[in-house]
Amino acid sequence: MTDVLPNGNLVIQGVRRVVSAGETQHVVLHGIVRSDDISPANTVASSNVADARVEFINEGSLTDAQKKGWLTKLYEKLRPY
C-alpha cells in the first residue's frame, strides 16, 4: 500500500522480480483497491483492482543488445519512412 484515499480506498503497488538467462524483469502492478475486497489471507482478486496498470521493465545483456545505436537513431529521424 502506498496511500489511503479520502474515501478509504487503498492505492497499491506491487513488484515482482524474475531473473532468467542473464535478464532481470521487474513486473510492477499499480492500482486502487477497496479495503473490503482484501481477503483474510491478505490477498485481492485481480478483478477487484481498479485503474490497474502493469509495467514490465527489462534489464540485462539481451536488452542492451537490442537497443538501437546512435547512427541508427539518426538515420531513422532523417528517413522516417
Secondary structure by P-SEA (a helix, b strand, c coil): ccccccccccbbbbbbbbbcccbbbbbbbbbccccccccccccccccccccbbbbbbbbcaaaaaacccaaaaaaaaaccc
